[in-house]
Amino acid sequence: MKAQRDLAWEAYITPLKASLTTLVSIYQNIENQVAQQEKSKYARRRGELTTLNNPAYSELLQHARRTIFDSLGNASHTPSMEELRHWISDNYRKANEDYHTHLYSASPKSALKVKEIKPIFSKNSPVKNGYQVLNNFFDKIIAKNPLIVAFGEDVGTIGDVNQGFAGLQEKHGELRVFDTGIRELTIMGQAIGLAMRGLRPIAEIQYLDYLIYGLQPLTDDLASLRYRSDNLQQAPAIIRTRGHRLEGVWHSGSPIGMIINALRGVYILVPRDMVQAAGFYNTMLQSDDPAIIIECLNGYRLKELQPDNLGEYTVPLGRPDILLEGQDVTLVTYGSC
């Protein structure tokens, strides 16, 4: 372990030391090119660099930018000052690659690249309660895809509190649809582990309010896994939950601002009804990205027209639905609104 630690440290610090050496050399060149009365200033700044002990990229960039600012005047036109500007630009590009890439998948299976398939309705399309649409949908996809497992508090025996999985444990077995303990933290751990091993888990947090109790592995592991592993690992888990009724103290909250900001790297999807929810599930099951799908609590007993191609149609991400076109006001909502 100590040898691996030392190798990791060397891999980290070696390019940093090379950047520091380059920066010192640029400062030396600037010092040689400026007027006599300015030489001491750049000698002092070069000396400051040499005292940095194992500097971070941010320290080097901060120092270089201050040097550019201090050089406003004759020194800003020297060849080596241009070299310093290029050094700063190159390191900004590197920082962007290191810190802002691989949050989401860029592969052909990215959720943003899943082909849209529209729901098909006909005169024979049945009218169902929202929960029945989901129940029929989950039945179809579990039967079709042997990698899908669904679990959570009350998902197995009673088929979840809103009956989206009613009867599916009996039909598909306890290894495919099962109950967990009352512990959101471990449910999220199960989802991440199963997804990393190639299965397609649909892990339920019973109500959106309870997402807070599973937030630590979501933000520290699921949301950042692809980024932290430099795109070598992925965990396309689907976290299923429900909320947004906003009619009481419990089971109805909406910590959506916290979720969006804490879980960059996970798609947050809030369908307006259960037909759209099924399309979102289809989209994410074809992708290699993780997602949280928040069903609307007031939609389970509302009547919907069930598509004929349930289990096949997809809903594209990042594209708003225009429900009513007009010319005066733009009203943007999500979920039950």
C-alpha positions as CSV (number, residue, x, y, z in Angstrom):
1,M,0.0,0.0,0.0
2,K,2.8,2.4,0.8
3,A,4.4,1.8,-2.6
4,Q,1.1,2.5,-4.3
5,R,0.7,5.6,-2.3
6,D,4.1,6.8,-3.3
7,L,3.4,6.0,-6.9
8,A,0.2,8.0,-6.8
9,W,1.9,10.9,-5.2
10,E,4.7,10.9,-7.8
11,A,2.1,10.8,-10.6
12,Y,0.4,13.8,-9.1
13,I,3.4,15.9,-8.2
14,T,5.7,15.3,-11.2
15,P,3.7,17.4,-13.7
16,L,3.2,20.1,-11.1
17,K,7.0,20.3,-10.6
18,A,7.5,20.5,-14.3
19,S,5.0,23.4,-14.6
20,L,6.8,25.1,-11.7
21,T,10.1,24.7,-13.5
22,T,8.7,26.1,-16.7
23,L,7.2,29.1,-14.9
24,V,10.5,29.9,-13.1
25,S,12.2,29.8,-16.5
26,I,9.6,32.2,-18.0
27,Y,10.1,34.6,-15.2
28,Q,13.9,34.5,-15.7
29,N,13.4,35.3,-19.4
30,I,11.1,38.2,-18.5
31,E,13.7,39.5,-16.1
32,N,16.3,39.4,-18.8
33,Q,14.1,41.3,-21.2
34,V,12.8,44.2,-19.1
35,A,14.4,47.5,-18.3
36,Q,17.0,47.6,-15.5
37,Q,14.7,49.3,-13.0
38,E,12.1,46.5,-13.4
39,K,14.5,43.5,-13.0
40,S,14.3,43.4,-9.3
41,K,10.5,43.1,-9.3
42,Y,10.7,39.9,-11.5
43,A,13.6,38.5,-9.6
44,R,11.5,38.8,-6.4
45,R,8.6,37.1,-8.0
46,R,10.8,34.3,-9.3
47,G,12.1,33.9,-5.8
48,E,8.6,33.6,-4.4
49,L,8.0,30.7,-6.8
50,T,11.0,28.8,-5.7
51,T,9.8,28.9,-2.1
52,L,6.5,27.1,-2.9
53,N,6.6,23.6,-1.4
54,N,4.6,21.2,-3.5
55,P,2.3,23.9,-5.0
56,A,-1.2,23.3,-6.4
57,Y,-2.0,24.3,-9.9
58,S,-4.3,27.0,-8.5
59,E,-1.3,28.6,-6.7
60,L,0.8,28.6,-9.8
61,L,-2.0,30.1,-11.9
62,Q,-2.7,32.7,-9.2
63,H,0.9,33.7,-9.1
64,A,1.2,33.9,-12.9
65,R,-2.0,36.1,-13.2
66,R,-0.7,38.5,-10.6
67,T,2.5,38.8,-12.5
68,I,0.5,39.7,-15.7
69,F,-1.4,42.3,-13.7
70,D,1.8,43.8,-12.2
71,S,3.4,43.9,-15.6
72,L,0.9,46.4,-17.1
73,G,3.3,48.7,-19.0
74,N,6.4,48.0,-20.9
75,A,7.0,44.5,-19.7
76,S,3.6,43.4,-21.1
77,H,5.0,43.7,-24.6
78,T,8.1,41.4,-24.1
79,P,8.2,38.1,-25.9
80,S,8.4,36.2,-22.6
81,M,5.3,37.9,-21.3
82,E,3.4,36.5,-24.3
83,E,4.9,33.1,-23.4
84,L,3.5,33.6,-19.8
85,R,0.0,34.4,-21.3
86,H,0.2,31.2,-23.3
87,W,1.2,29.2,-20.2
88,I,-1.8,30.5,-18.4
89,S,-4.1,29.7,-21.3
90,D,-2.7,26.2,-21.6
91,N,-3.2,25.5,-17.9
92,Y,-6.7,26.8,-17.9
93,R,-7.5,24.3,-20.7
94,K,-5.9,21.6,-18.6
95,A,-7.9,22.6,-15.5
96,N,-11.1,22.6,-17.5
97,E,-10.3,19.0,-18.7
98,D,-9.4,17.9,-15.1
99,Y,-12.3,19.5,-13.3
100,H,-15.2,19.9,-15.7
101,T,-15.2,16.7,-17.9
102,H,-16.8,13.3,-17.4
103,L,-19.5,14.5,-15.0
104,Y,-22.0,12.9,-17.5
105,S,-21.5,10.3,-20.1
106,A,-20.3,11.4,-23.5
107,S,-20.5,7.9,-25.0
108,P,-23.0,6.8,-27.6
109,K,-25.1,5.6,-24.7
110,S,-25.4,9.0,-23.1
111,A,-28.9,9.8,-21.9
112,L,-28.9,12.8,-24.1
113,K,-28.3,10.7,-27.2
114,V,-31.0,8.1,-26.7
115,K,-33.3,8.1,-29.7
116,E,-36.7,9.5,-29.2
117,I,-39.6,7.1,-29.7
118,K,-43.0,8.7,-29.4
119,P,-45.9,7.0,-27.5
120,I,-48.5,5.5,-29.8
121,F,-52.2,5.8,-29.1
122,S,-55.1,4.3,-30.9
123,K,-58.8,3.9,-30.5
124,N,-58.0,0.7,-28.5
125,S,-55.6,2.4,-26.1
126,P,-57.0,1.7,-22.6
127,V,-57.7,4.4,-19.9
128,K,-55.8,3.5,-16.7
129,N,-55.0,5.0,-13.3
130,G,-51.5,6.4,-13.3
131,Y,-50.3,3.7,-10.9
132,Q,-51.6,1.0,-13.3
133,V,-49.7,2.5,-16.2
134,L,-46.5,2.2,-14.2
135,N,-47.4,-1.2,-12.9
136,N,-47.9,-2.5,-16.5
137,F,-44.8,-0.7,-17.6
138,F,-42.6,-2.2,-14.9
139,D,-44.1,-5.7,-15.6
140,K,-43.0,-5.4,-19.2
141,I,-39.5,-4.2,-18.7
142,I,-38.7,-6.7,-16.0
143,A,-39.9,-9.5,-18.2
144,K,-37.9,-8.1,-21.2
145,N,-34.6,-7.2,-19.4
146,P,-33.1,-9.8,-17.0
147,L,-30.6,-7.2,-15.7
148,I,-33.4,-5.1,-14.1
149,V,-33.9,-5.4,-10.3
150,A,-36.2,-3.2,-8.3
151,F,-36.1,-2.7,-4.5
152,G,-36.9,-0.4,-1.7
153,E,-39.0,-0.1,1.4
154,D,-42.3,-1.9,0.7
155,V,-41.5,-2.5,-3.0
156,G,-41.6,-6.2,-2.7
157,T,-44.4,-7.7,-0.7
158,I,-47.0,-4.9,-1.0
159,G,-45.8,-3.6,-4.4
160,D,-44.7,-0.1,-3.1
161,V,-46.9,2.4,-1.3
162,N,-48.6,3.5,-4.5
163,Q,-48.8,0.1,-6.1
164,G,-46.5,0.6,-9.0
165,F,-45.0,-2.8,-8.3
166,A,-48.1,-4.6,-7.1
167,G,-48.0,-8.3,-7.8
168,L,-44.6,-8.1,-9.5
169,Q,-42.6,-9.9,-6.8
170,E,-45.0,-12.8,-7.0
171,K,-44.8,-12.8,-10.8
172,H,-41.0,-12.3,-11.2
173,G,-39.5,-13.6,-8.0
174,E,-37.8,-12.2,-4.9
175,L,-34.5,-11.7,-6.6
176,R,-36.0,-9.3,-9.1
177,V,-38.4,-7.3,-6.9
178,F,-37.7,-7.1,-3.2
179,D,-38.0,-5.2,0.1
180,T,-35.1,-3.5,1.9
181,G,-34.7,-2.2,5.5
182,I,-35.8,1.2,6.4
183,R,-32.4,2.8,5.6
184,E,-32.0,5.1,2.6
185,L,-28.3,5.2,3.0
186,T,-27.9,1.4,2.4
187,I,-30.5,1.4,-0.4
188,M,-28.4,3.8,-2.3
189,G,-25.3,1.7,-1.6
190,Q,-27.0,-1.3,-3.0
191,A,-28.0,0.7,-6.1
192,I,-24.5,1.9,-6.8
193,G,-22.9,-1.5,-6.3
194,L,-25.4,-3.3,-8.5
195,A,-25.1,-0.7,-11.2
196,M,-21.3,-0.8,-11.2
197,R,-21.5,-4.6,-11.7
198,G,-23.6,-4.4,-14.8
199,L,-27.1,-4.8,-13.4
200,R,-29.8,-2.2,-14.0
201,P,-31.2,-1.4,-10.5
202,I,-34.3,0.7,-9.9
203,A,-33.9,1.7,-6.3
204,E,-36.8,3.4,-4.5
205,I,-36.7,6.1,-1.9
206,Q,-40.2,6.0,-0.6
207,Y,-40.7,9.8,-0.5
208,L,-38.7,12.7,-1.9
209,D,-38.2,14.2,1.6
210,Y,-36.3,11.1,2.6
211,L,-33.7,11.6,-0.2
212,I,-31.7,13.6,2.4
213,Y,-31.0,10.4,4.3
214,G,-29.4,8.8,1.3
215,L,-27.7,12.0,0.0
216,Q,-24.1,11.1,1.2
217,P,-23.5,8.2,-1.2
218,L,-25.5,9.9,-3.9
219,T,-23.3,13.0,-3.9
220,D,-20.0,11.5,-2.9
221,D,-20.2,8.3,-5.0
222,L,-22.9,8.1,-7.6
223,A,-22.8,11.7,-8.9
224,S,-19.0,11.8,-9.1
225,L,-18.0,8.2,-9.9
226,R,-17.4,8.8,-13.7
227,Y,-15.6,12.1,-13.0
228,R,-13.4,10.7,-10.2
229,S,-12.4,7.6,-12.2
230,D,-11.6,9.7,-15.4
231,N,-14.4,7.9,-17.2
232,L,-13.3,4.4,-16.3
233,Q,-16.2,3.6,-14.1
234,Q,-20.0,4.1,-14.3
235,A,-23.0,3.3,-12.3
236,P,-26.2,3.9,-14.3
237,A,-28.5,3.4,-11.3
238,I,-32.1,4.8,-11.4
239,I,-33.3,6.2,-8.2
240,R,-37.1,6.2,-8.1
241,T,-39.0,8.4,-5.7
242,R,-42.2,10.6,-5.4
243,G,-43.1,14.0,-4.1
244,H,-44.3,17.5,-4.9
245,R,-47.9,17.3,-3.5
246,L,-47.0,20.2,-1.2
247,E,-50.1,19.7,1.0
248,G,-48.6,18.7,4.3
249,V,-45.6,18.7,6.6
250,W,-44.2,15.3,5.7
251,H,-44.1,13.2,2.5
252,S,-44.7,16.3,0.4
253,G,-41.7,18.5,0.4
254,S,-39.6,19.5,-2.5
255,P,-35.8,20.0,-1.7
256,I,-35.2,20.3,-5.5
257,G,-32.7,23.1,-5.2
258,M,-30.5,21.0,-2.9
259,I,-30.9,18.0,-5.2
260,I,-29.9,19.8,-8.4
261,N,-26.9,21.5,-6.9
262,A,-25.6,18.6,-4.8
263,L,-26.0,16.0,-7.6
264,R,-24.3,17.3,-10.7
265,G,-23.5,14.2,-12.6
266,V,-27.0,12.7,-12.0
267,Y,-30.0,13.6,-14.3
268,I,-33.0,14.9,-12.3
269,L,-36.2,14.0,-14.1
270,V,-39.7,15.2,-12.9
271,P,-42.4,13.8,-15.2
272,R,-45.8,15.5,-15.2
273,D,-47.7,12.2,-15.3
274,M,-47.1,8.5,-15.3
275,V,-47.1,8.0,-19.1
276,Q,-44.2,10.5,-19.3
277,A,-42.5,8.8,-16.3
278,A,-42.5,5.5,-18.1
279,G,-40.8,7.2,-21.1
280,F,-38.1,8.6,-18.8
281,Y,-37.5,5.2,-17.3
282,N,-37.1,3.8,-20.9
283,T,-34.7,6.5,-21.8
284,M,-32.5,6.0,-18.8
285,L,-32.5,2.2,-19.1
286,Q,-31.0,2.6,-22.6
287,S,-28.3,5.0,-21.3
288,D,-25.2,4.6,-19.2
289,D,-26.0,7.6,-17.0
290,P,-27.6,7.6,-13.5
291,A,-30.9,9.5,-12.8
292,I,-33.3,10.4,-10.1
293,I,-36.9,10.1,-11.3
294,I,-39.4,12.0,-9.2
295,E,-43.0,10.9,-9.8
296,C,-45.8,13.2,-8.8
297,L,-47.7,12.1,-5.7
298,N,-51.0,13.4,-7.0
299,G,-50.9,11.5,-10.2
300,Y,-51.3,7.8,-9.2
301,R,-55.1,7.9,-9.2
302,L,-55.6,10.2,-12.1
303,K,-56.8,8.7,-15.4
304,E,-54.4,8.4,-18.3
305,L,-54.5,7.0,-21.8
306,Q,-52.0,4.1,-21.8
307,P,-49.8,4.0,-24.9
308,D,-49.9,0.9,-27.1
309,N,-46.1,0.8,-27.2
310,L,-45.7,0.9,-23.4
311,G,-42.2,-0.3,-22.5
312,E,-40.7,1.0,-25.8
313,Y,-41.3,4.7,-26.2
314,T,-38.7,7.2,-24.8
315,V,-38.9,10.8,-23.6
316,P,-35.9,13.0,-24.6
317,L,-34.0,14.8,-21.9
318,G,-33.5,18.6,-21.9
319,R,-36.3,19.4,-24.2
320,P,-39.3,21.2,-22.9
321,D,-42.9,20.2,-23.7
322,I,-45.0,23.0,-25.1
323,L,-48.5,22.2,-23.8
324,L,-50.1,25.4,-24.9
325,E,-48.8,27.9,-27.4
326,G,-49.4,31.6,-27.1
327,Q,-47.9,35.0,-27.9
328,D,-47.9,36.9,-24.6
329,V,-46.5,35.0,-21.6
330,T,-43.9,32.3,-21.1
331,L,-44.8,30.1,-18.1
332,V,-42.2,27.5,-17.2
333,T,-43.2,24.7,-14.8
334,Y,-42.2,21.1,-13.9
335,G,-43.8,18.1,-12.4
336,S,-47.5,18.4,-11.3
337,C,-47.6,22.1,-12.3
